[in-house]
């Protein structure tokens, strides 16, 4: 019976679907080909960053900017791509003077616009910001031969010993999904269909 159903799927043209997962990770480890500054840690908690400072500046990131670059191709027939990032962030800067700031950003790279778009971006001066969220970004009007890249970056600035800046950031997971009327199934999706028989 299983072989009959598999044959029906094959003849029904199920080599196509209306969505395709381009990237799915829980960041238990740095994805293959990605690069990271030493301040980021990866484990069962996901990707995590915890830095505080006074009287200096700092920035730290992890991204698809390895050597060679990691780029995710968007399949032909894609109408839109949805990027969803599950994360928790705390940004704080000393309320003493205006000499401290803290920021976190998730940036999107595309073939057409480079590092022009932000999936998430928040900055504070002289205040505290904390939120657990799923940040989503919808990319539409996608030309053929589009590739995607990603960057997670934190920045801190303090101009004196009396001003501090801090970032605590935990990224629990990320999923990038392409949607369209007719999309080729990825090899992993096709393998999971066959394995169910």
C-alpha positions, 0 to 999 in steps of 0.5 A, spaced: 500 500 500 505 504 501 508 503 494 502 505 491 501 511 495 508 513 493 507 512 486 500 516 486 504 522 489 510 521 484 505 521 478 501 527 482 507 531 481 508 532 488 515 535 486 513 541 488 510 545 494 507 552 496 513 553 501 520 551 502 524 552 508 531 555 506 534 555 513 532 552 520 536 553 526 536 553 533 543 555 534 546 550 538 552 551 534 554 556 529 551 554 522 556 551 518 560 556 514 558 562 518 563 566 522 562 569 529 566 574 534 569 570 540 563 574 545 558 570 542 557 563 545 553 557 542 549 551 546 543 548 548 540 555 550 541 557 542 546 563 541 548 568 547 551 574 548 552 578 555 557 584 555 557 590 559 562 596 559 564 603 561 569 608 558 570 604 551 566 602 545 565 595 543 561 591 537 560 583 536 557 579 531 556 573 528 554 572 520 554 568 514 560 572 512 565 566 512 570 565 507 567 563 502 560 567 504 554 563 505 548 565 501 541 562 501 538 561 494 531 563 493 527 558 489 524 560 482 517 561 483 517 565 490 512 570 491 515 572 498 520 570 503 518 570 511 524 570 516 522 569 523 527 569 529 525 567 536 530 571 541 530 575 547 534 581 548 536 586 554 539 593 552 541 598 558 545 604 558 546 608 564 541 614 566 547 618 569 548 622 562 547 621 555 554 618 554 552 611 553 548 607 548 546 600 547 544 596 540 542 590 537 540 589 530 539 583 525 540 585 518 538 582 512 543 581 505 540 580 499 543 580 492 539 587 490 540 591 496 546 588 500 546 590 507 540 594 506 534 591 510 533 590 518 529 584 521 530 587 528 533 593 530 533 597 537 537 602 540 537 605 547 541 611 550 540 612 558 534 607 559 533 600 559 529 595 554 527 588 555 523 584 550 522 576 548 519 576 541 519 573 535 521 578 530 519 577 523 520 580 516 517 579 509 521 580 503 516 580 497 517 582 489 523 577 489 527 577 482 530 571 480 537 569 482 536 572 489 540 570 494 540 571 502 545 573 508 544 574 515 548 578 520 546 579 528 550 585 531 551 588 538 554 595 539 556 598 546 558 605 547 560 609 554 564 615 554 566 615 561 567 611 568 560 614 570 556 611 564 555 604 563 552 600 557 550 593 557 547 587 552 544 581 554 541 577 548 539 570 547 537 567 540 533 561 540 532 560 533 531 562 526 527 560 520 527 562 513 521 560 509 520 561 501 512 561 499 510 561 492 504 557 487 509 552 485 516 551 488 521 545 488 521 541 494 528 541 497 532 535 498 531 534 505 523 535 504 523 530 499 527 525 503 522 526 509 516 525 504 519 518 502 521 516 509 514 517 511 512 511 507 
